[in-house]
Structure formats: structure tokens, C-alpha cells
Amino acid sequence: MNFLQVLIESFRSMAANRLRTALTMLGIVIGIASVVLLLAIGDSMQRFIGKELQQLGTNMLYVFPGGDRTSAQRARAGAVPSLSIHDAAALNELPSLTGAAPALQGGFKLSAGNESLNSQVHGVTPAMFKIRNWKLDQGNLFSEADVRASSRMVVIGQKVADQFFYKADPLGQYIRIENVAFQVIGVLAGEGKQIDGSDIAELVLVPITAASANLIKMPFPQNVHYIAAQGRPDMSLKEAEEDVKETLRARHRIRPESPDDFKVQNMASFAETANTISAGVALLLGLIGAISLLVGGIGIMNIMLVSVTERTREIGIRMAIGARPGAVLLQFLAESVVICVAGGLLGVAIAMAGAAAITATGKFEVYLTFQGVLVACGFASAVGVFFGFYPARRASRLLPVDCLRYE
């Protein structure tokens, strides 16, 4: 028999036992659908995390007051954990950084006309826009002169602009922040999550001096909530982190044996950790799908063994009229592979439908890759060969005389 005849006989055998074929195929369908969909979810999750981290900036350092000492330890030492505008100015001079900018933040009630909302307000310097890669959609940024003058100006995100000034030009309009009027001079472009969980489109940015003078009261006028610093692309971010620590320890007069009174968050190490975790989760999802496929393969082996037993006389007749053991082995192996490949294609179709359904929710995008589908079909064929070989080999080793006597 040539290969085409083998395939035709395989389909005839499947058609003769439709219910059994369907039930056998069901395990492979579920297994392949699970493998393809879970691998796609894992891959999409990695891309989603990578995209979010790119928004945050993987070459960023964030310095916060605090450190490893407890409140009691700081009280005994007479130290108050703090960062200042002058700390940011010192960091801005480091050759390993492209820049550093201080910031204040707090939650306030915003109102304009009849609209109001509660939102985070950030007091920043012009350098923060460059460091955080914030772009303008319209208007202008406040300048260093505006910061020195504590000007009541505000740059807002697109969602804030749409809520307060829907279908109207927001530039030149006023927003009241806790009953203090700030004039809108610019609207940011785009949207996306920030390191603190806020959205670019929901940002409300005022000069840092205007924030400290009118909104956010700190223990000392020069104190800030955090400092954002950007490492140079041609230098190691770890080296920049060490420079930041060394500079701040010197400025805060911390003894060599004492812990830092600040903490530095390295976004590169955070990104590396996140990617490692997402890769592990993706691998785990793939293994879960592979277990389903393994169960389906065992089901195929069982059904093929039953098929060999039921068709013992058929095998005897074929061998009696000249069929070689290799032809019998190929016949049963082909049936197993055909069932697996057909089930695999159906499983891929179900996985595609599942991915489309998840993407349609708008909360998470899942896309099947060609490589993933190819791997799934290869897996299906491999399962058919692996689990179909033993029944096929058993059929090929039967003696014609014993087969013809079988009842």
C-alpha cells in the first residue's frame, strides 16, 4: 500500500466508528486547545508586562525617603527621613545620570464649573517632563521662571481635560484645586500606567513650588516626596544607582556603619524580576496544557489497543494474503496520527475562538502566533506517533494463524 492508500484506509476506519473516533479525538482537542491558548496567554502576558515597563521607563531610578531603619531607630538617632530639592540638584550633577527631578504629590478635590473629581496632584519641575518622557498634545509646559515665581499653572492629562472641558478648548481655563485656582496651560498626550499606578491621561501637574506653597505642606519647605532620575543609556544603571547612594549618604552625613535613610528603586531590576516571573508563569501555563495533552494521548493509546483487539481477524486476513508486518504497523500508526492531527486542528480553532473572546472583553489582548499553531500541530503529530506506536507494533506482531482463530 502506498501512503495515499494508507490515509484513505485510516479515514474509512474512523468513519466506521464515528462515536468512538469523536470521543478519542475529544482528549486531543481539549489538550491542543489548552496548550495553544495557555501558551498564547503566557506570551501575551509577557508582552503586556514589557509594554507597561517600557511606559514606566526601564532606565529610571526612583529615590524615596525612608530606608532600612525603623521609625524607632530613626527617633533614637534624632533623624527624620527626608529628601530635598537640594538632593535632586546634587544628583542632577552626576555624570552617570542624564537628569534628576524632585516631586511632591497628594490627593485633592478638583473642580471646574459644575464638574468635580478627586485626583492626585503632582508638584514637579520642568526637568520631570524630559525625564519621564511626557509629551504635550497642546499648549505649553511651565518654565523654570514659573517654578521660581510659584506660578499657579497646571498641565493636565487628556481624561481630565475631557471631563472638565468636553468639546471645549481647555487652554486658558481655570481648575480649582482645593479652592485654589490654577490656569491650564497644557494638555498631555497619550495614556498609560505610571510607577505609582496613575494614568498619564489622569495626571494633574503643577510647579513644585506652587504645590508646596498652596497645597502640600511638608515638615520643611524644601522637602519632597520622591526624586526621579534617569540613567545614561551608555552606562550601567547599577553604577548610576551606586553613585546616587554614595551622593545621598554623603549629603545626609550617614556614617559608614549606619543604614541608608532613603531607598532607591531600580526599574531595570524590577523589569528583570517581572520578566522572570512572567516567563515562569508562561512556562507553568504551558505545562498545565501539556498535562491535558498527555491525558488525551493516553486515551488514544487505550482506544487504539481496543481497536487492535476488535480487528484481530482483519489483521489476520491481511497478513494471510501477503501484508507485511510493517504495512500493518503503518496502518494503525497512520490512524492514530490522523486522529491527533484532526483533533489538533479543531483544538487550534477552539483556541482561536477563545483568544478572540478574551480579547473582545477589552481587558487583555491575546493573540495566537503562527509559531504557536505550528508547535501545536507538531505536538499533535508527535502524540499520535508516540502513543500510537505501541498498539500499532502490537498489531504488527500478531501471528496470522492466531488472528484467524480469534473469536
MILOVEX-519582 format. One record per residue (C-alpha): residue number from 1; z, y, x. Coordinates in nm, 4 decimals. Layout:
! MILOVEX-519582
{NUM,{Z,Y,X}} ...
//
This chain:
! MILOVEX-519582
{1,{0.0000,0.0000,0.0000}} {2,{-0.0826,0.3478,0.1235}} {3,{0.1505,0.6461,0.0890}} {4,{-0.0100,0.7705,-0.2339}} {5,{0.0322,0.4312,-0.3998}} {6,{0.3958,0.4228,-0.2921}} {7,{0.4553,0.7612,-0.4583}} {8,{0.2771,0.6520,-0.7782}} {9,{0.4906,0.3368,-0.7967}} {10,{0.8029,0.5474,-0.7399}} {11,{0.7210,0.7737,-1.0327}} {12,{0.6411,0.4722,-1.2527}} {13,{0.9776,0.3189,-1.1705}} {14,{1.1535,0.6483,-1.2508}} {15,{0.9624,0.6808,-1.5806}} {16,{1.0533,0.3250,-1.6806}} {17,{1.4267,0.4115,-1.6627}} {18,{1.4390,0.7749,-1.7686}} {19,{1.8062,0.7926,-1.8667}} {20,{1.9247,0.6214,-1.5500}} {21,{1.6969,0.8413,-1.3388}} {22,{1.8287,1.1550,-1.5101}} {23,{2.1917,1.0541,-1.4564}} {24,{2.1206,0.9647,-1.0929}} {25,{1.9444,1.2938,-1.0406}} {26,{2.2319,1.4887,-1.2004}} {27,{2.4588,1.4430,-0.8992}} {28,{2.1894,1.5736,-0.6630}} {29,{2.1095,1.8648,-0.8956}} {30,{2.4740,1.9725,-0.9023}} {31,{2.5107,1.9168,-0.5278}} {32,{2.1998,2.1125,-0.4264}} {33,{2.2726,2.3915,-0.6753}} {34,{2.6245,2.4179,-0.5339}} {35,{2.5077,2.4197,-0.1718}} {36,{2.2330,2.6783,-0.2264}} {37,{2.4401,2.9093,-0.4480}} {38,{2.7548,2.8926,-0.2369}} {39,{2.5607,2.9498,0.0858}} {40,{2.3847,3.2455,-0.0788}} {41,{2.7197,3.3871,-0.1931}} {42,{2.8623,3.3447,0.1569}} {43,{2.5606,3.5117,0.3173}} {44,{2.5626,3.7943,0.0622}} {45,{2.9340,3.8444,0.1176}} {46,{2.8786,3.8815,0.4934}} {47,{2.6022,4.1350,0.4361}} {48,{2.8173,4.3239,0.1851}} {49,{3.1083,4.3445,0.4304}} {50,{2.8719,4.4516,0.7087}} {51,{2.7280,4.7251,0.4876}} {52,{3.0731,4.8507,0.3897}} {53,{3.1893,4.8527,0.7528}} {54,{2.8763,5.0440,0.8509}} {55,{2.9700,5.3050,0.5921}} {56,{3.3163,5.3332,0.7450}} {57,{3.1788,5.3520,1.0977}} {58,{3.2422,5.0737,1.3460}} {59,{3.2734,5.3168,1.6391}} {60,{3.5642,5.5005,1.4784}} {61,{3.9299,5.5281,1.5749}} {62,{4.1925,5.6438,1.3256}} {63,{4.5293,5.7659,1.4527}} {64,{4.8253,5.7668,1.2142}} {65,{5.1853,5.8780,1.2724}} {66,{5.4474,5.6051,1.2874}} {67,{5.4077,5.3245,1.5355}} {68,{5.6184,5.0152,1.6029}} {69,{5.9609,5.1796,1.5865}} {70,{6.1583,5.1528,1.2626}} {71,{6.2956,5.4563,1.0782}} {72,{6.6460,5.3787,1.2085}} {73,{6.5233,5.3616,1.5681}} {74,{6.3423,5.6928,1.5317}} {75,{6.6508,5.8536,1.3750}} {76,{6.8716,5.7375,1.6643}} {77,{6.6203,5.8762,1.9106}} {78,{6.6042,6.2032,1.7199}} {79,{6.2257,6.1686,1.6876}} {80,{6.0116,6.2387,1.3845}} {81,{5.6783,6.0556,1.3870}} {82,{5.4090,6.3197,1.3697}} {83,{5.0602,6.4170,1.4691}} {84,{4.9452,6.7745,1.5039}} {85,{4.6320,6.9832,1.5156}} {86,{4.7017,7.0294,1.8868}} {87,{4.6971,6.6495,1.9359}} {88,{4.3492,6.6452,1.7818}} {89,{4.2394,6.9295,2.0098}} {90,{4.3611,6.7334,2.3142}} {91,{4.1793,6.4192,2.2028}} {92,{3.8649,6.6236,2.1460}} {93,{3.8521,6.6866,2.5221}} {94,{3.8480,6.3162,2.6164}} {95,{3.5183,6.2089,2.7817}} {96,{3.5319,5.8715,2.6032}} {97,{3.5134,6.0409,2.2611}} {98,{3.2333,6.2395,2.1004}} {99,{3.4929,6.4233,1.8968}} {100,{3.8264,6.4152,1.7145}} {101,{3.9276,6.5906,1.3926}} {102,{4.2628,6.6234,1.2129}} {103,{4.3067,6.5810,0.8386}} {104,{4.5541,6.6295,0.5549}} {105,{4.5345,6.4535,0.2199}} {106,{4.7186,6.4470,-0.1092}} {107,{4.6758,6.3754,-0.4783}} {108,{4.6301,6.6783,-0.7072}} {109,{4.5124,6.7760,-1.0532}} {110,{4.1681,6.9366,-1.0527}} {111,{4.0307,7.1392,-1.3410}} {112,{3.7223,7.3424,-1.4252}} {113,{3.6555,7.4733,-1.7742}} {114,{3.7723,7.2087,-2.0222}} {115,{3.7424,6.9224,-1.7717}} {116,{4.0248,6.7909,-1.5537}} {117,{4.0964,6.4910,-1.3336}} {118,{4.3449,6.3655,-1.0777}} {119,{4.1920,6.3189,-0.7342}} {120,{4.2642,6.3030,-0.3626}} {121,{4.2065,6.6325,-0.1833}} {122,{4.1361,6.6255,0.1906}} {123,{4.2007,6.9150,0.4236}} {124,{3.9560,6.8831,0.7143}} {125,{3.7819,7.0786,0.9877}} {126,{3.4025,7.1189,1.0245}} {127,{3.4092,6.8571,1.3022}} {128,{3.5098,6.5915,1.0469}} {129,{3.1682,6.6102,0.8779}} {130,{2.9916,6.5183,1.2002}} {131,{3.2399,6.2501,1.2979}} {132,{3.2383,6.0816,0.9556}} {133,{2.8615,6.1320,0.9148}} {134,{2.8989,6.3154,0.5830}} {135,{2.5688,6.4721,0.4733}} {136,{2.5098,6.7597,0.2335}} {137,{2.2907,6.7294,-0.0742}} {138,{2.3055,7.1019,-0.1433}} {139,{2.4927,7.4108,-0.0282}} {140,{2.6769,7.4632,0.2983}} {141,{2.9817,7.3483,0.4907}} {142,{3.2768,7.5714,0.5698}} {143,{3.2843,7.7007,0.9283}} {144,{3.5496,7.7397,1.1965}} {145,{3.5824,8.1020,1.0865}} {146,{3.6608,7.9812,0.7338}} {147,{3.9261,7.7482,0.8779}} {148,{4.0855,8.0340,1.0760}} {149,{4.0831,8.2524,0.7636}} {150,{4.2265,7.9728,0.5405}} {151,{3.9366,8.0384,0.3021}} {152,{3.9645,7.8804,-0.0409}} {153,{3.6372,7.6929,-0.0288}} {154,{3.5653,7.3377,-0.1354}} {155,{3.2917,7.0793,-0.0726}} {156,{3.2779,6.8101,-0.3426}} {157,{3.1147,6.4716,-0.3968}} {158,{2.8347,6.4099,-0.6445}} {159,{3.0550,6.2392,-0.9060}} {160,{3.2979,6.5333,-0.9062}} {161,{3.0061,6.7747,-0.9409}} {162,{2.8611,6.5752,-1.2308}} {163,{3.1936,6.5666,-1.4158}} {164,{3.2739,6.9360,-1.3823}} {165,{2.9249,7.0887,-1.3768}} {166,{2.6953,6.8398,-1.5533}} {167,{2.3347,6.9658,-1.5502}} {168,{2.4551,7.2975,-1.4051}} {169,{2.4445,7.4371,-1.0534}} {170,{2.7932,7.3794,-0.9030}} {171,{2.7395,7.6204,-0.6099}} {172,{2.9434,7.9363,-0.6532}} {173,{3.1528,7.7835,-0.9328}} {174,{3.5313,7.7515,-0.9086}} {175,{3.7562,7.4451,-0.9240}} {176,{4.1280,7.4898,-0.9723}} {177,{4.3401,7.2593,-0.7577}} {178,{4.6958,7.2755,-0.8918}} {179,{4.6113,7.6191,-1.0384}} {180,{4.4760,7.7464,-0.7059}} {181,{4.1094,7.8476,-0.7357}} {182,{3.8633,7.7152,-0.4752}} {183,{3.4957,7.8118,-0.4717}} {184,{3.2386,7.5304,-0.4491}} {185,{3.0095,7.5911,-0.1501}} {186,{2.8536,7.2449,-0.1068}} {187,{2.7911,6.9014,-0.2609}} {188,{2.7908,6.5839,-0.0503}} {189,{2.5039,6.3351,-0.0618}} {190,{2.5344,5.9619,-0.1281}} {191,{2.8210,5.7350,-0.2226}} {192,{3.0195,5.4544,-0.0601}} {193,{3.3720,5.3470,0.0235}} {194,{3.5773,5.5164,0.2944}} {195,{3.8556,5.3839,0.5184}} {196,{4.1201,5.4938,0.2660}} {197,{3.9384,5.3292,-0.0246}} {198,{3.7970,5.6527,-0.1684}} {199,{3.4312,5.7053,-0.2542}} {200,{3.2116,5.9634,-0.0790}} {201,{3.0905,6.0764,-0.4211}} {202,{3.4522,6.1444,-0.5268}} {203,{3.5588,6.3436,-0.2185}} {204,{3.7132,6.6887,-0.2502}} {205,{3.7187,6.8636,0.0904}} {206,{3.8829,7.1975,0.1720}} {207,{3.9572,7.3720,0.5042}} {208,{4.2644,7.2142,0.6615}} {209,{4.4421,7.5486,0.6890}} {210,{4.3769,7.6271,0.3211}} {211,{4.5212,7.2853,0.2327}} {212,{4.8386,7.3413,0.4357}} {213,{4.8840,7.6970,0.3084}} {214,{4.8222,7.6333,-0.0621}} {215,{4.8515,7.2620,-0.1418}} {216,{5.0087,7.0227,0.1095}} {217,{5.3477,7.1101,0.2516}} {218,{5.4264,6.9400,0.5830}} {219,{5.7574,6.9432,0.7822}} {220,{5.5843,7.1641,1.0375}} {221,{5.2764,7.3812,0.9737}} {222,{5.0737,7.2143,1.2476}} {223,{5.1385,6.8546,1.1313}} {224,{4.8531,6.6401,0.9979}} {225,{4.8351,6.3065,0.8176}} {226,{4.5821,6.1445,1.0490}} {227,{4.3219,6.2104,1.3184}} {228,{3.9726,6.0625,1.3063}} {229,{3.7992,6.0109,1.6413}} {230,{3.4524,5.8816,1.7248}} {231,{3.3867,5.6836,2.0420}} {232,{3.0834,5.7466,2.2577}} {233,{2.8067,5.4901,2.1996}} {234,{2.7660,5.4291,2.5739}} {235,{3.1346,5.3479,2.6277}} {236,{3.3696,5.0735,2.5160}} {237,{3.5700,5.1616,2.2065}} {238,{3.8621,4.9700,2.3545}} {239,{3.8539,5.2017,2.6552}} {240,{3.8485,5.5020,2.4227}} {241,{4.1481,5.3583,2.2369}} {242,{4.3433,5.3283,2.5623}} {243,{4.2555,5.6892,2.6501}} {244,{4.3817,5.8061,2.3107}} {245,{4.7103,5.6185,2.3528}} {246,{4.7627,5.7471,2.7046}} {247,{4.6949,6.1079,2.5995}} {248,{4.9232,6.0972,2.2945}} {249,{5.2057,5.9243,2.4821}} {250,{5.1895,6.1994,2.7445}} {251,{5.1829,6.4758,2.4813}} {252,{5.4713,6.3217,2.2854}} {253,{5.6698,6.2628,2.6055}} {254,{5.7261,5.8956,2.5330}} {255,{5.8990,5.7024,2.8100}} {256,{5.7192,5.4010,2.9603}} {257,{5.9705,5.1554,2.8117}} {258,{5.9554,5.3132,2.4624}} {259,{5.7064,5.2119,2.1915}} {260,{5.4434,5.4471,2.0533}} {261,{5.5351,5.6867,1.7739}} {262,{5.1788,5.6589,1.6436}} {263,{4.9345,5.3797,1.5661}} {264,{4.5646,5.3586,1.6422}} {265,{4.3331,5.1646,1.4137}} {266,{4.0226,5.0399,1.5934}} {267,{3.7414,4.9917,1.3420}} {268,{3.5436,4.7717,1.5842}} {269,{3.8243,4.5152,1.5999}} {270,{3.8676,4.5477,1.2245}} {271,{3.4954,4.4790,1.1781}} {272,{3.5117,4.1808,1.4134}} {273,{3.8064,4.0355,1.2217}} {274,{3.6348,4.0941,0.8886}} {275,{3.3144,3.9274,1.0105}} {276,{3.5107,3.6287,1.1428}} {277,{3.6902,3.5884,0.8106}} {278,{3.3691,3.6242,0.6080}} {279,{3.1907,3.3707,0.8318}} {280,{3.4802,3.1289,0.7823}} {281,{3.4706,3.1769,0.4062}} {282,{3.0918,3.1246,0.4055}} {283,{3.1352,2.8018,0.6034}} {284,{3.4075,2.6850,0.3644}} {285,{3.1834,2.7534,0.0654}} {286,{2.9035,2.5548,0.2308}} {287,{3.1392,2.2619,0.2947}} {288,{3.2502,2.2631,-0.0682}} {289,{2.8864,2.2447,-0.1749}} {290,{2.8219,1.9681,0.0806}} {291,{3.1028,1.7609,-0.0745}} {292,{2.9240,1.7833,-0.4115}} {293,{2.6044,1.6717,-0.2405}} {294,{2.7866,1.3811,-0.0747}} {295,{2.9178,1.2645,-0.4124}} {296,{2.5654,1.2830,-0.5522}} {297,{2.4341,1.0789,-0.2581}} {298,{2.6922,0.8053,-0.3163}} {299,{2.5832,0.7956,-0.6798}} {300,{2.2237,0.7421,-0.5695}} {301,{2.3265,0.4556,-0.3418}} {302,{2.5124,0.2864,-0.6273}} {303,{2.2230,0.3231,-0.8693}} {304,{1.9706,0.2003,-0.6126}} {305,{2.1848,-0.1078,-0.5441}} {306,{2.1881,-0.1769,-0.9177}} {307,{1.8117,-0.1245,-0.9252}} {308,{1.7632,-0.3768,-0.6422}} {309,{1.9717,-0.6334,-0.8312}} {310,{1.7803,-0.5767,-1.1570}} {311,{1.4412,-0.6002,-0.9848}} {312,{1.5161,-0.9084,-0.7722}} {313,{1.2442,-1.1179,-0.9402}} {314,{0.9948,-0.8334,-0.8999}} {315,{1.0753,-0.8200,-0.5280}} {316,{1.0308,-1.1999,-0.5028}} {317,{0.6906,-1.1897,-0.6739}} {318,{0.5683,-0.9064,-0.4497}} {319,{0.6762,-1.0917,-0.1373}} {320,{0.5286,-1.4177,-0.2635}} {321,{0.1840,-1.2585,-0.2978}} {322,{0.1946,-1.1096,0.0526}} {323,{0.4080,-0.7937,0.0529}} {324,{0.5784,-0.7421,0.3871}} {325,{0.9490,-0.6529,0.4126}} {326,{0.8532,-0.3098,0.5478}} {327,{0.6495,-0.2360,0.2340}} {328,{0.9447,-0.3280,0.0103}} {329,{1.1792,-0.1133,0.2188}} {330,{0.9349,0.1797,0.1994}} {331,{0.9001,0.1404,-0.1780}} {332,{1.2726,0.1630,-0.2531}} {333,{1.3256,0.4335,0.0095}} {334,{1.0469,0.6405,-0.1468}} {335,{1.2081,0.6099,-0.4902}} {336,{1.5360,0.7377,-0.3511}} {337,{1.3689,1.0310,-0.1729}} {338,{1.1613,1.1247,-0.4796}} {339,{1.4738,1.1338,-0.6966}} {340,{1.6529,1.3515,-0.4413}} {341,{1.3637,1.5932,-0.3887}} {342,{1.3051,1.6316,-0.7634}} {343,{1.6777,1.6866,-0.8147}} {344,{1.6813,1.9286,-0.5227}} {345,{1.4029,2.1428,-0.6712}} {346,{1.5811,2.1505,-1.0052}} {347,{1.9055,2.2387,-0.8280}} {348,{1.7339,2.5271,-0.6460}} {349,{1.6035,2.6568,-0.9808}} {350,{1.9554,2.6451,-1.1264}} {351,{2.0937,2.8206,-0.8161}} {352,{1.8313,3.0950,-0.8523}} {353,{1.9316,3.1432,-1.2161}} {354,{2.2979,3.1564,-1.1158}} {355,{2.2279,3.4121,-0.8418}} {356,{2.0301,3.6273,-1.0861}} {357,{2.3141,3.6079,-1.3410}} {358,{2.5742,3.7162,-1.0820}} {359,{2.3518,3.9999,-0.9575}} {360,{2.2899,4.1145,-1.3169}} {361,{2.6611,4.1904,-1.3575}} {362,{2.6151,4.4742,-1.1079}} {363,{2.9386,4.3942,-0.9252}} {364,{2.7946,4.1754,-0.6491}} {365,{2.4403,4.1114,-0.5273}} {366,{2.3444,3.7521,-0.4479}} {367,{2.0019,3.6770,-0.3033}} {368,{1.8619,3.3381,-0.2121}} {369,{1.6812,3.3310,0.1199}} {370,{1.3743,3.1199,0.1954}} {371,{1.5643,2.9565,0.4811}} {372,{1.8425,2.8595,0.2412}} {373,{1.5995,2.6983,-0.0029}} {374,{1.4223,2.5194,0.2824}} {375,{1.7533,2.3863,0.4152}} {376,{1.8482,2.2688,0.0667}} {377,{1.5215,2.0765,0.0220}} {378,{1.5649,1.9274,0.3687}} {379,{1.9189,1.8251,0.2757}} {380,{1.7934,1.6623,-0.0420}} {381,{1.5367,1.4587,0.1508}} {382,{1.7944,1.3638,0.4143}} {383,{2.0370,1.2486,0.1448}} {384,{1.7627,1.0389,-0.0142}} {385,{1.6797,0.8714,0.3174}} {386,{2.0428,0.8246,0.4247}} {387,{2.1814,0.6868,0.1016}} {388,{1.8646,0.5052,0.0001}} {389,{1.8183,0.3193,0.3275}} {390,{2.0891,0.0557,0.2751}} {391,{1.9690,-0.0527,-0.0737}} {392,{1.6074,-0.0494,0.0479}} {393,{1.6942,-0.2535,0.3571}} {394,{1.8879,-0.4974,0.1430}} {395,{1.5859,-0.5400,-0.0851}} {396,{1.3515,-0.5960,0.2112}} {397,{1.5740,-0.8756,0.3487}} {398,{1.5769,-1.0832,0.0322}} {399,{1.4038,-1.4228,0.0578}} {400,{1.1145,-1.4765,-0.1886}} {401,{1.2458,-1.8228,-0.2900}} {402,{1.5930,-1.6869,-0.3713}} {403,{1.4414,-1.3961,-0.5600}} {404,{1.2236,-1.6176,-0.7800}} {405,{1.5217,-1.8387,-0.8642}} {406,{1.7363,-1.5353,-0.9570}} {407,{1.8335,-1.5178,-1.3238}} 
//
